[in-house]
């Protein structure tokens, strides 16, 4: 696709050059080189854009010298000057727009990172608890394995079982640390193939301690075919954790029958799309509405930044999907994440 675009730009440049040579002296059409600059700006770096602009100016001057070679002194320099001015002006505007776009993209990454770090702050107790569990299990199995080997007649079967459990728990600890490291990363992620069932389960596992403290029943029963889709893994996990954390914090202490239901469904009205429904029976949108919940800097939390759901919505939209909030009847909130099954 990139090669076809490059070929089209080259052919367009040559066409403009040839057109400026046609009688009766169409050198004014050199201004059409601005189209080439605009097309190149969609994917090229600033250095390449400057180089293409210089080439376009060079072609304009060259075609002008060929057309007016018999009358170079009294040539229509106004047309040439107008063409060069247009090329320079469009190039400057394109470069300025590119700098602004890059600055905005950088700010979005900084805000997304700040939201992830805030989420890490909320999860610090859960993280310590989650890491402590496999480490405690490793220590226990190591002592047990040593006892089985120190017996007068060592029981190799039991010892091997302990060693296998040590390996499983070390892998679990490594996975937890990996998730934390990914969540704290500032750099943009790389899209990869993701299992929706797996990433939901991982997000629930990260929040296990928070869920247990509020005595919340999280209902997620993977059924049917596991949907595989391509996306930036840590960003999708950030969205799920953020929505689940909002639901958890919306529950009052010691309230009976607390639940969060997570469902994954194929969408019948949108082909090749699926939806994740996160439904709870907490307080719902008491101080907010589904319409303004995604507004930047709007928060119902005392120490909230008001950016979490705004960032989540933009991440989902960047993946070609939608994030919707609704009232859950008779009480609670419902978030719907819609994503395409194949995201480039």
N, C-alpha and C positions, 0 to 999 in steps of 0.2 A: 504493500500500500504506500509506503514512504517513497519507494522508487517511482511509482506511478505519479505521485504528487510532484516529485522532482522533475520528472520528464515533462509533465504538463507545464510547470513554471518555465523550463528551458524553452519549450516550443512557443509559449506565450511571449517570452522575451524576443525570440527570433522573429515571431510574427509582427510584433510591434516595430522592430528594427526594419523589417522589409517594407512594412506599410509606410514608414516615414520616408522611404526612398522613392515611392511611387509618385508620378506626376499627378496633379500639379503641385509639387513641393509640399508634401504633407508633414513637414518637420514639426508642425504644431502638435501632432499626435504623439510626440515624445512624452507628453504629460501622462500618457497611459501607463508608463512605467510605474506609476504609483500603485497600480493594481498588483504588480509583481512584488513590490515592497510589502503590501498588505498581506498577500498570500504567504510570503516567506515568514512574516512575523508570527504566524500561528504556531510554528514549531521550532524556528531557528533561534540561536543565541544572539545576544546583542552584537558580538563580534561578526557573526555571519551576516546579520542585517546591515551593518555598516559596510561590509565588503560588497554585498549585493547592490546597495545604494550607489557606491562608487562605480561599480560596473555599469549600472543603468545610466549614470551621468556620462560615463565614458562612451557608451553606445550612442547617447544623444548627441554628444559633440562630434563623434565619428560620422554619424549619418548626416549631421548638419554640414560637415566639411565636404562630404561626397556630393550632396545636393547642390551646394553653393560653391563648388570648386572653381567655376568659371567667373563667379562674382563674389568672391570671399569678402571683399572690402565692404560692399553694399548689401550684404546678406541680411536676412530678417532676424537680427540678433534678439529682438524683443521676444519672439516665440521661443528661442533657445533659452533665454534667461527665465522666461515663465516656466518652462518645463523643468529646468534645474531647480528653480525656487520651489516648485510643487514637490519634486522628489525629496529635496532637503527637508521641507516642512513636514511631509508625511513620515519621513524617517525619524525626525525628532519626536513627533507625536507618538509613533509606534514604540520608540525606545522609552519614552516617558510612561506610556501605558504599561509596558512590560515591567518597569521598575516598580510601579504602583501595585501591579498584580503580584509580583514576588514579595513585596512588603506585606500585603494583605495575607498571602499564603503563610508567611512567616508568623504573623500575628495569630492566625488561626491555630498554627501548630503550638504556639506558646500557650494560648488559652486552653487548648485540649490537654496539654501537658499539665497545666495548673489544675485542671479539673481532675486529672488522674491522680495527682499528688494529694489533692484534697480527699479523694476517695481512699487513697492509701492511709491517710490520717484517720478516717473513719474506721478503717479495717485493721488498725494496728493490733488491737486485742485479739481479733480473729486470726490474724497472721501468726502471732506468737503462739496461740493455742494450737493452730493447725500444724506448725512446724514442731512444736513440743511433742505432739502425739506420736509421729513416726520415730522421733529421736528416743522417746521413752521406750517404745516398742523395740527398737534396735538394741538398747541397753539391756532390756529384759531378756530378749532372745540370745544375746551374746553371753549373759550369765548362765542361761539354761543350757546353751550349747557346750559351754565350758564344763558344767557339772556332768553332762552326759559323757563327755570325753574323759573326765577324771575318775569315773567309776572303775572298779576293779575289772569289770568287763565292759568296756566302752560300748555304748549303744549308738552305732554309726547312723542308723535310720533316723532316730530322734535328733541327733546332732545335725544331720543334713537338712532335716525339716527346719530346724532353728536357723541354719545358714540361709536357706531359701527365704524364710520370713524376713531375715535381716536385709537381704537383697531387695525384696519387694518394698519394704518400708524405706530403704535408702532411695529407691526410685521415686517413691511417693514424695519424700522430702525434696528431692531434686526437682520434681515437677512443680511443687508449691513455690520453691525459690525461683524457678524459671518463670512462673506466672507473675510473681511479684516484680522480677527484673523487667519483664516485658511491659508490665503496667506502668513502671517508672520510666521507661525509655522515652526520650524526647524526640528522637528521629521518627520520620514517617515510616510506616510499616510497608511490607511487600505483600500484595495479594497472594493468597494460597488457597488450596482446596480445603474446605472446612466441613466437618460433620456437625449438623445443627444439634443433634442429640448430645454429642460429646461436649460441645462448647456450653450448652445449657447446664449439663451436669457439672462441668468444671466450675462454672460461675456459682452454682448452688453450693458446691463443696467449699469454695473460698469463703462464702458467707455462712457456713455451717454454725459457727459459734454465735453470731448475731441472731440467726434463726432460732437456735436453741434457747437463748436467753429470753426471747419474747414468747417462747412456747408456740411458735407458728408451725402449722402443718403445711409444708410445701408439697403440692400435688403435681407431680410430673411423671406421667406414665408413657414412655416412648412406645408408640404403636405404629404399625405400618412401616413403610419404607423410610429409612433414614435419608433425609434430604442432604445432598452434597451441593455446596455452592462455593463460588470463588469470591473472596473478600479479604480485607486486612484483618487478621484474626484478633489482634489486641484491641482494635477499634470496636468490633462486634462484641467482644467480651466487656469492654468498657461500658457500652450501652446497656447490656444485660445487667451488669453489676449496679450501674447507676439507677436503673428502673427498680430493681429488686431492693436496693438500699432505701429508696424513697418509700417503697411499700412497707418495708420493715419498720422504718422510723415513724410511719403514720399510725402504727398500732400502739395503743395504750398498754401500760404494764398490767399483767395478770388479767387480761381480758380473755374470756373463754371462747373456744371455737374460732380462733384466728386461723385464716388460711390464705395461701397464695396459690393460685392455680395457673400452671404454665401449659399451654397447648400449642401444637404445631399443626398447621392445616394447609392443604393445597387451596389456592384461590380459584374459584370457578369463574369469577368475572374478569380476572386478569390472567391471561395465558402465560405459562412459565413463571408465575410468581407464587410465593408461599408466604404465610403469615404466622408470626409468633404472637400469641395472646398472653399477656400477663395480667391476671385478674386478682384483686384482693377484696376483702370485706372490712377494710380499715375505715378511717374517718372520711376518706374521699376528698373531693375538692371543696373544702369548707371555706378557705380564704382565697380560693382561686377558681378559675373556670377552665374547661378544656381548651378554650380559645386563647387565654393569655398565659397558660402554664409554660409555653415555650418562649415567651418573651425574654430577651436578654436582661439580666440583673433583677428579674422578678423571682423572689424566693419567699416561702412561708416559714423557712427555718431561721432561727435567731442568728446563727453564724453562717448562713448559706451565702454562696457567691451569686446565685441566680444564673449560673452559666451551664450547669450540668445538662439539663434537658435541651437547652438551646444548641449546645455542641452535639448532643446525641442526634437531634433532628437534622443538623447539617451533615453529619457523618453518614446517616442513612440516605439522605438525598444525594450525597456524593457517590454513593453506591447504586444509585438509580432507584431507590425505594422511597417509602413514606413512613412517617412516625405519627400515629394518631392517638389522641387521648379522649376517653369517653367516661361518662358516669356509669358505674356498675349498680344495678338495681338489686335489692333495695338500698344498699349502701356500699361504699368502696369506690375504687377507681379501676379503670381498664385501659391498658396501653396495648396498641396493635403495631407491631413492626412488620412492614411489608417489604420484601426483598425479592429481586429476580434470582432464579435458580442459577443463572449463568451470568456472572458479572465479570467484565474484562478489567 
